[in-house]
Amino acid sequence: MEERRKQLVGRVTSNKMDKTVVVEVERTARHPLYGKVLRRVKKYKAHDEGNECQIGDLILMIESRPLSREKRWRVVEIIERAVIGSA
């Protein structure tokens, strides 16, 4: 059977909470009147069971049942690790 849950790819912006990460998902949208392509950003809270995600990681998350007041997503996999120590 086909998976019906939504999947999103985003970048981790915060991992200060226990088992929770804040993920920033970017999309493009056209301005309704002027037609200019705009970047739209939305933040989601996702469940990270093993506290594996670091700030800057690119992750895949999947829709799930409500896990808390604001958490409705689960981290499935870390697609790309953040580059550490790029100074």
N, C-alpha and C positions, 0 to 999 in steps of 0.2 A: 504494500500500500504506500502511496505517495505521502511524503512528509508535508504537513500543512502549516507547520509553525514558521513564523517569519525568522529570517536570519539577517543580521547586520554586521558589518565590519567597521571597526572604529579604533581609535587610539586612546590608551589609558592616560588620564590626566591626574588621577589621584588614587593612591592605594593606602591611605591613612587609616581606613576603617578595617575592622576584623572581618575577613571573608567577603568583603565588598570592594569593588572598584568603580570609579566614575569613568565612563567611556564617552568620548566625544565623537559623534558621527557626523560627517560632512556630506552634504549633497548639493547639487546645483539646481537652480530653478530660474526660469525666465521671469523678468519683471512683466506684470500683466499689461502695462501700457507702453513702456519704452522698449521692451524686448531684450534688454541687457541681461546677460547671464550673471547671476549672483550666487555667491557661496552662502549656504545656510548651514548652521551648526546647531546640533541639539545634543544635550547631555543625558545619558542614561545611567542608572545604577545597576550593576550586574553582580551576580553571585560568583565568587571565586573561592571555591571550597578549600583549596590547598594554599591560599595566599601566595600563588606563584607569579602573578602579574606584577610587573614593575612599571614605573612611569615611563611612557614613551613606547610601550609595546603595542604592536598592531594585533588585535584579537578578533576572533569570530565569536559572536554570541547568538543565542537562540532564545526565542520567546518561551516563557514558562508560566506556571501558575504564580499568583502573588506570593512572594516570599517574605515581604514586609510591607510597610506602608508605601514605599516608593520603588521597591525592587520587584521587577517583573521579567528579568533577563538572566540567563546563565552563561558563563564563559564556557565555550566548547573547546577551543584550541587557541594557542598563541601562534599566530602566523609568522610574525617577525619580531625578534627581540630588539630592544632599544640598544643603541650604541652607547656604551658606558665609558665615561672619561674622555669625551671629545672636546678638549679645551685648548 
